[in-house]
Amino acid sequence: MAVAAETIITAIHGDRVSLLRVLGPAHVWALGVGIVLVGEFTGWNFSADKGGALAALIVCWVVGLLYTSVAMIDSEVTSTVAAAGGQYAQAKHIVGPLMAFNVALFLVFAYTMLEVSDAILLGDTIVAKAGVEGLTHNSFIAATIVVLAWLNYRGVLMTLNVNFVITAIAYVSIVILFFSVSPWTQGAVLKLNELVTPGNALPYGWIGVIAAFQFGIWYYLGIEGTTQAAEEVRSPARSLPYGTMAGMITLLIAAAMTWYVCASLMPWEYLGITYYPLWDAGKLTGSALLENLLFIATLLAALASANGCINDAARAWFSLGRDRYLPTWFSAVHPKYRTPYRSILFLLPIALAFAFIADLNQAITFSILSGVLQYTFMSINIMMFRKKWPLGTIRRGYTHPFHPLPAIVLFCLCVVTFFAIFLGFGSQLIAMTIFYFLISLWFHFYRYRYVRRGDQFTMPWPKPQGY
Amino acid sequence: MWMALSYACWGISVVLALWMLYDWFKIDTTYSEEVLTSSREGELEAVSEKHRV
């Protein structure tokens, strides 16, 4: 009887237990920027190793264009398909179940591997700071993944409130560093004209710029994760485009400031191999305060990213269970905390296992590959969306301008990025392609028989044009 | 200090992991599977947005 009473109290929408709609635009910003900002603290700088300091700046702008297209396209589609799973739900309604299944796997892989990378980075940063013999990163990795999983288990509002605070502190630290080095005066602290010269700006020529795309992705990787909050924001049509676009603007500014300060303080040969470009920049200013601030900010950025990744990977996995693409067991919602608790718990040991056995470079590459596969899908998805449901046929919270230019730009830049990844990690690219092909066969010939085909399409849209 | 912090991290990880396992067991034995898996996609949209065919 007590159980029945509690069930009634916790349930919404009649007798259902659903995810809780409690988030606003600031949480969407915190989710997107929180996942991405770690890329300014490590990752983007490896593009300097591929093509020199100028190549890192060129890819900062060009990849910025790729992600601006991603943000615009995502904002339009998500403001219409407001469901957990984000791009998975979009693919299901616009392209079809097989594409949706693959997109969900792209999402889970991209976010879980990014979470693993974040945890390894956090552990390595603490070990580097401590400089104590015998101290390993394992305990810090375990604590990062388990504590953040617990936070996600306990509720989305607190999870993203925490993300907002720690992301804001990490972001402000970049701004403080930027203004502390007198960016308007070359020669005092910054020496860009000495470190980046016509002779060393592009040491490997334009092929180096192409190769730099692989790590240029890190400036913005994960901003599309805002859509996973679609079912938990109070006003999806308003909050998602607003939070995503604000996040993209924030990141473009952070990326430009980060490149300018780091390229003006370190030679490209060092910048391209260090794991801590911003922390190193803090050290090179000679200020202990800035050094410690950037150390703490590196940890906070890694935490915020891992936190957002757990949130997003769990929702993508949860959505697969809810549509019976995976066993429905995964679609359980916690009646008190209103979170996809079984999906969170299922992905926890997987993340831990990868974090303990995987190499940071491998984890990063798998994350980037899954992300780029997803962006390629998005360029095709928006073309089909506009063709099947032209403007005026359904209500859109946001309509992106210059269609189809952003989709074409996005597709072309994805092709360039695939080529860049092939240059550096060709075997992983081929292995992942084979994996997705085999898993698609399993889904098509085996798993799809369990899907209730009529139930999976939930958006109350008119019939698409041509059908 | 760093080694103590490392041991504290292991301790916190174990405690929180055990708590989540306990809560998972408690929830799964208290509520029926129908209630726990009753979430459906897009319900609010179905109420707030109606499109004519």
Chai-1 contact restraints between the chains, C-beta under 6 A:
chainA,res_idxA,chainB,res_idxB,connection_type,confidence,min_distance_angstrom,max_distance_angstrom,comment,restraint_id
A,V3,B,T30,contact,1.0,0.0,6.0,A-B,restraint_1
A,T7,B,V35,contact,1.0,0.0,6.0,A-B,restraint_2
A,H13,B,E43,contact,1.0,0.0,6.0,A-B,restraint_3
A,R16,B,S38,contact,1.0,0.0,6.0,A-B,restraint_4
A,V17,B,V35,contact,1.0,0.0,6.0,A-B,restraint_5
A,V17,B,S38,contact,1.0,0.0,6.0,A-B,restraint_6
A,S18,B,S39,contact,1.0,0.0,6.0,A-B,restraint_7
A,A82,B,E45,contact,1.0,0.0,6.0,A-B,restraint_8
A,A83,B,E41,contact,1.0,0.0,6.0,A-B,restraint_9
A,A83,B,G42,contact,1.0,0.0,6.0,A-B,restraint_10
A,A130,B,W2,contact,1.0,0.0,6.0,A-B,restraint_11
A,V132,B,W2,contact,1.0,0.0,6.0,A-B,restraint_12
A,L135,B,W2,contact,1.0,0.0,6.0,A-B,restraint_13
A,S139,B,S6,contact,1.0,0.0,6.0,A-B,restraint_14
A,S139,B,C9,contact,1.0,0.0,6.0,A-B,restraint_15
A,S139,B,W10,contact,1.0,0.0,6.0,A-B,restraint_16
A,F140,B,C9,contact,1.0,0.0,6.0,A-B,restraint_17
A,A142,B,S13,contact,1.0,0.0,6.0,A-B,restraint_18
A,A143,B,C9,contact,1.0,0.0,6.0,A-B,restraint_19
A,A143,B,I12,contact,1.0,0.0,6.0,A-B,restraint_20
A,A143,B,S13,contact,1.0,0.0,6.0,A-B,restraint_21
A,V146,B,S13,contact,1.0,0.0,6.0,A-B,restraint_22
A,V146,B,L16,contact,1.0,0.0,6.0,A-B,restraint_23
A,V146,B,A17,contact,1.0,0.0,6.0,A-B,restraint_24
A,W150,B,L16,contact,1.0,0.0,6.0,A-B,restraint_25
A,Y153,B,M20,contact,1.0,0.0,6.0,A-B,restraint_26
A,T328,B,T37,contact,1.0,0.0,6.0,A-B,restraint_27
A,S331,B,T37,contact,1.0,0.0,6.0,A-B,restraint_28
A,A332,B,L36,contact,1.0,0.0,6.0,A-B,restraint_29
A,A332,B,T37,contact,1.0,0.0,6.0,A-B,restraint_30
A,V333,B,S39,contact,1.0,0.0,6.0,A-B,restraint_31
A,P335,B,Y31,contact,1.0,0.0,6.0,A-B,restraint_32
A,I394,B,H51,contact,1.0,0.0,6.0,A-B,restraint_33
A,R395,B,E49,contact,1.0,0.0,6.0,A-B,restraint_34
A,T458,B,E41,contact,1.0,0.0,6.0,A-B,restraint_35
A,T458,B,G42,contact,1.0,0.0,6.0,A-B,restraint_36
A,M459,B,G42,contact,1.0,0.0,6.0,A-B,restraint_37
A,P460,B,A46,contact,1.0,0.0,6.0,A-B,restraint_38
A,P460,B,H51,contact,1.0,0.0,6.0,A-B,restraint_39
A,W461,B,H51,contact,1.0,0.0,6.0,A-B,restraint_40
A,P462,B,H51,contact,1.0,0.0,6.0,A-B,restraint_41
A,P462,B,V53,contact,1.0,0.0,6.0,A-B,restraint_42
A,K463,B,V53,contact,1.0,0.0,6.0,A-B,restraint_43
